[in-house]
Amino acid sequence: MKKHNFNAGPSILPREVIEKTAQAILDFNGSGLSLMEISHRAKDFQPVVDEAVALFKELLNIPEGYSVLFLGGGASMEFCMVPYNFLEKKAAYLNTGTWAKKAMKESKAFGETVEVASSEKDNFTYIPKNFEAAVPADADYFHITTNNTIYGTELHEDPNVSVPMVADMSSDIFSRPVDVSKYICIYGGAQKNLAPAGVTFVIVKNDALGKVSRHIPTMLNYQTHVDKGSMFNTPPVVPIYSALLTLRWLKEQGGVKEMQRRAKQRADMLYAEIDRNKLFRGTVTCKEDRSYMNICFVMADEYKDLEADFLKFATEKGMVGIKGHRSVGGFRASCYNALPIESVQALIDCMQEFEKMH
């Protein structure tokens, strides 16, 4: 039976990326050695990092004066690295979900942290409106989480604010064009839309560094990694190679504009079925805030007792990873860049068949 991978992360990758990575793990570039056992400073591996950085810059149209880093520690490490490197007096945060809240918690250890808006009282079922006007003009930066994997909301455009921005783009990077010039830092765990777990990408504006008065530990200082081209310590070699293969695939497929078109097509199809099917309802109250990447829904109130039955039915039909996050329940279909439209149609067919049964 064909499996349809809706896992939220680690998640689906293009099949060719998986196959080529597996080949390199057996024999990297005809060297007779595995990708897992070569030095990160080997002459064959430096071009991998160089090309990955170049494709990042090309695909996202990153301006001059920015560095692309490949680090460890996941996005959760960036929650503290961001204020360590950028917060001198005040930071502003938009609270749109679990990960935004965790990032804000770390910031509070470094200085004044302002929550400009939050949808927590309504269980993060929408993006707060008119939040841009509430961003303090004297903030060192304004932090956003562009896509909220647990609650299924997403900022589909870059906000307009008067201060530099920082963004966690773990789960929607390369799914839409981004005006990188508005940001001093964009970061994310690569395991949702780019690579296997183990590498974190960071896009950092070079002249925004070195502005804080505090001492920054060597490993937590972005400048350390900029100076050494992500090679200060041993980077996660295999995930970086897979990221390069995904970046090549993205370019071949037509880049971020094509990914945006596909993302909207997938989302429109599935949301249309959720809205039509009497057994289900979407969890995001403002339709314009619905995520294209993580589509969250639950059984309609009168059919709540069918939740376990639908999960079992869908699993038997080959749907993988559609159970909602443990903190919210229900269902979540993560529709990342590599997910084929056929998988979305298979889930819709599954929902319609279940509807006929009940």
C-alpha positions in Angstrom: 0.0 0.0 0.0 1.2 3.5 -0.9 2.0 5.6 2.2 1.1 9.3 2.3 3.4 11.1 4.6 1.8 14.0 6.5 4.3 13.9 9.4 4.9 17.4 11.0 8.6 16.9 11.4 10.8 15.1 10.7 8.8 15.0 7.6 8.5 14.2 3.9 11.5 14.8 1.6 11.7 14.5 -2.2 12.3 10.9 -3.1 15.3 11.7 -5.1 16.9 13.4 -2.1 16.4 10.3 0.0 17.8 8.0 -2.7 20.9 10.2 -3.5 21.6 10.7 0.2 21.4 6.9 0.7 23.8 6.5 -2.2 26.3 9.0 -0.7 26.1 7.2 2.7 27.4 4.1 0.9 29.9 5.9 -1.3 30.4 9.7 -1.4 31.5 11.1 -4.8 33.1 7.8 -5.8 35.6 8.2 -2.9 35.0 4.7 -1.6 34.1 6.3 1.8 30.7 6.9 3.3 29.4 10.5 3.7 29.1 9.6 7.4 32.8 8.9 7.8 34.5 11.7 5.8 36.0 14.8 7.4 33.9 17.9 7.3 37.1 19.6 6.1 37.6 17.1 3.3 38.1 18.7 -0.1 35.0 17.0 -1.4 32.8 18.3 1.3 33.6 22.1 1.3 31.9 22.4 -2.2 28.7 21.0 -0.6 28.5 23.8 1.9 29.5 26.4 -0.7 26.8 25.3 -3.1 24.2 25.0 -0.4 24.9 28.6 0.7 24.8 29.9 -2.9 21.5 28.2 -3.5 20.0 29.6 -0.3 21.0 33.0 -1.5 19.7 32.5 -5.0 16.3 30.9 -4.1 15.5 33.4 -1.4 17.0 36.4 -3.3 19.1 37.2 -0.2 20.8 40.6 -0.5 24.5 41.3 -0.1 25.7 41.5 3.5 24.0 38.4 4.8 25.6 35.1 5.8 24.0 31.7 5.7 25.0 29.3 8.5 24.4 25.6 9.1 24.5 24.9 12.9 23.3 22.4 15.4 20.9 22.7 18.3 17.7 23.1 16.4 15.4 26.2 16.4 15.2 25.8 20.2 18.9 26.8 20.5 18.2 29.9 18.4 15.5 31.0 20.9 18.5 31.9 23.2 21.1 32.8 20.5 18.8 35.5 19.1 18.6 37.6 22.3 22.2 36.8 23.2 23.3 38.4 19.9 20.8 41.1 19.3 19.0 42.2 22.5 20.6 45.2 24.1 17.7 47.0 25.6 14.3 45.7 24.4 12.9 43.0 22.2 9.3 42.6 20.9 7.6 39.3 20.3 4.4 38.2 18.6 2.9 35.3 20.6 1.1 33.0 18.1 1.7 29.6 19.6 3.8 27.2 21.6 7.1 27.9 19.8 6.7 31.7 19.8 6.0 31.5 23.5 9.1 29.4 24.1 11.2 31.9 22.1 9.8 34.8 24.2 10.5 32.9 27.4 14.2 32.7 26.5 14.4 36.4 25.6 13.2 37.4 29.0 16.4 36.1 30.5 18.4 38.7 28.5 16.4 41.9 28.8 13.1 43.7 28.5 10.8 41.6 26.4 7.5 43.0 25.2 4.6 40.8 24.0 3.0 43.0 21.4 0.0 40.8 20.8 -1.2 37.3 21.6 -4.0 35.0 20.6 -3.4 32.6 23.5 -6.7 33.4 25.2 -8.5 31.9 22.2 -6.1 28.9 22.0 -4.0 30.5 19.2 -6.8 30.0 16.7 -5.9 33.1 14.7 -3.1 35.6 14.1 -3.7 38.8 16.2 -4.9 41.7 14.1 -3.1 45.1 13.8 -0.2 43.9 15.8 2.3 45.9 13.7 1.1 49.2 15.2 1.9 47.8 18.7 5.6 47.1 18.0 7.7 49.6 20.1 9.8 51.9 17.9 12.7 51.5 20.2 12.9 47.7 20.1 16.1 46.1 19.1 14.1 43.6 17.0 10.6 42.2 16.5 10.4 38.4 16.5 7.7 36.4 14.7 7.0 32.7 14.2 5.8 32.7 10.6 4.0 29.3 10.7 2.6 27.7 13.8 2.8 23.9 13.3 0.7 23.0 16.3 -2.3 25.3 15.8 -2.3 25.7 12.0 -1.9 29.5 11.6 0.5 31.2 9.3 1.7 34.7 8.3 1.5 34.7 4.5 3.3 38.0 4.1 6.2 39.8 5.7 4.9 42.3 8.3 5.6 46.0 7.9 7.3 47.4 11.1 9.8 50.2 11.7 12.3 48.0 13.5 14.5 45.0 12.3 12.7 41.7 12.3 13.8 38.2 13.4 11.8 35.1 12.2 11.5 31.5 13.1 10.7 30.0 9.6 11.2 26.4 10.5 8.2 25.0 8.8 7.5 27.3 5.9 10.9 28.3 4.6 11.1 28.1 0.8 7.2 27.9 0.5 6.8 31.6 -0.4 9.0 34.6 -1.4 10.5 36.5 1.5 11.8 40.0 1.7 15.0 39.1 3.5 16.1 42.8 3.7 13.4 43.3 6.5 15.2 40.8 8.7 18.4 40.7 10.7 18.0 37.0 11.3 15.9 34.2 9.9 16.3 30.7 11.4 14.8 27.3 11.5 15.1 23.6 12.1 15.6 22.1 8.7 13.6 18.9 9.5 10.3 20.2 8.3 10.8 21.6 4.8 14.5 21.1 3.9 16.5 18.2 5.3 16.6 15.4 7.9 16.8 16.4 11.5 20.1 17.5 12.8 20.9 20.8 11.1 19.6 24.3 11.7 19.8 27.1 9.1 20.4 30.7 10.0 20.4 33.7 7.7 22.0 36.6 9.6 22.7 40.2 8.6 26.4 40.7 9.1 26.3 44.4 10.2 23.7 43.6 12.9 26.3 41.6 14.8 28.6 42.9 17.5 26.2 45.5 18.8 25.5 44.1 22.3 27.6 44.9 25.3 27.4 41.5 26.9 29.9 38.8 26.6 28.7 36.0 24.3 30.1 32.5 24.7 32.1 31.5 21.7 29.7 28.8 20.4 26.6 31.0 20.9 28.1 34.0 19.0 26.9 34.2 15.4 30.1 36.0 14.5 32.1 32.8 15.4 30.2 30.8 12.7 30.2 33.6 10.2 34.0 33.9 10.4 34.5 30.2 10.1 31.9 29.5 7.4 29.9 27.1 9.6 33.1 25.1 10.2 34.1 26.3 13.7 33.2 22.9 15.0 32.1 19.7 13.2 28.8 20.5 11.5 26.0 17.9 10.8 27.5 16.6 7.5 24.7 14.3 6.3 21.8 16.7 6.8 23.7 19.5 5.1 24.3 17.3 2.1 20.6 16.4 2.1 19.7 20.1 2.3 21.9 20.7 -0.7 20.0 18.0 -2.7 16.7 19.6 -1.6 17.8 23.0 -2.7 18.8 21.7 -6.1 15.3 20.0 -6.3 13.6 23.3 -5.4 15.5 25.1 -8.1 14.7 22.4 -10.7 11.0 22.5 -9.7 10.7 26.3 -10.3 11.8 27.9 -7.0 9.8 29.4 -4.2 7.1 31.0 -6.5 6.3 27.5 -7.8 6.4 26.1 -4.2 4.0 28.9 -3.2 1.6 28.0 -6.0 1.6 24.3 -5.1 1.2 25.1 -1.4 -1.9 27.1 -2.0 -3.3 24.5 -4.4 -2.8 21.7 -1.8 -4.3 23.8 1.0 -7.2 25.1 -1.0 -8.2 21.5 -1.9 -8.0 20.2 1.7 -9.7 23.2 3.3 -12.5 23.0 0.8 -13.2 19.4 1.9 -12.9 20.3 5.6 -15.5 23.1 5.1 -17.8 20.9 3.0 -17.7 17.7 5.0 -20.2 17.7 7.8 -18.0 15.3 9.9 -15.1 17.8 10.3 -14.4 21.4 11.1 -11.2 23.5 10.8 -9.7 24.8 14.0 -8.4 28.2 12.7 -11.2 30.8 13.2 -9.9 33.4 10.7 -9.7 31.7 7.3 -7.1 34.2 6.1 -4.8 32.9 8.8 -5.0 29.3 7.8 -1.6 27.7 7.3 -0.7 26.2 3.9 1.8 24.0 5.6 0.0 22.5 8.6 -3.7 22.0 8.1 -5.4 21.4 11.4 -8.9 20.1 11.9 -11.1 18.1 14.3 -14.3 16.1 14.2 -17.5 18.3 14.3 -18.9 18.6 17.8 -21.8 16.1 17.1 -19.3 13.5 15.7 -16.5 13.8 18.3 -16.9 10.1 19.3 -15.7 9.2 15.8 -12.3 10.7 16.2 -10.5 7.4 17.0 -12.4 5.6 14.3 -11.4 8.1 11.6 -7.8 8.0 12.7 -7.8 4.2 12.5 -9.6 4.2 9.1 -7.2 6.8 7.6 -4.2 4.9 8.9 -5.4 1.8 7.3 -5.8 3.7 4.0 -2.1 4.7 4.1 -2.3 8.1 5.8 0.7 8.6 8.0 1.2 11.3 10.7 -2.3 12.9 10.6 -2.9 12.7 14.4 -2.9 16.2 15.8 -0.3 17.4 18.3 -0.7 15.9 21.7 -1.5 19.3 23.2 -4.5 20.0 20.9 -5.8 16.6 19.6 -7.7 16.2 16.4 -5.9 15.9 13.1 -3.1 17.7 11.3 -2.1 17.2 7.7 1.4 18.7 7.2 1.7 19.6 3.5 5.3 20.6 3.0 7.0 21.3 -0.3 7.8 17.7 -1.1 4.2 16.4 -0.6 2.6 15.5 -3.9 -0.9 16.7 -4.7 -1.9 13.0 -5.0 -1.4 12.6 -1.3 -3.8 15.4 -0.6 -6.4 13.9 -2.9 -5.9 10.5 -1.2 -6.7 12.1 2.2 -9.8 13.9 0.7 -11.0 10.6 -0.8 -10.5 9.0 2.6 -12.6 11.8 4.3 -15.3 11.4 1.8 -15.5 7.6 2.1 -15.6 7.9 5.9 -18.4 10.5 5.5 -20.5 8.0 3.4 -20.0 5.4 6.1 -21.5 7.6 8.8 
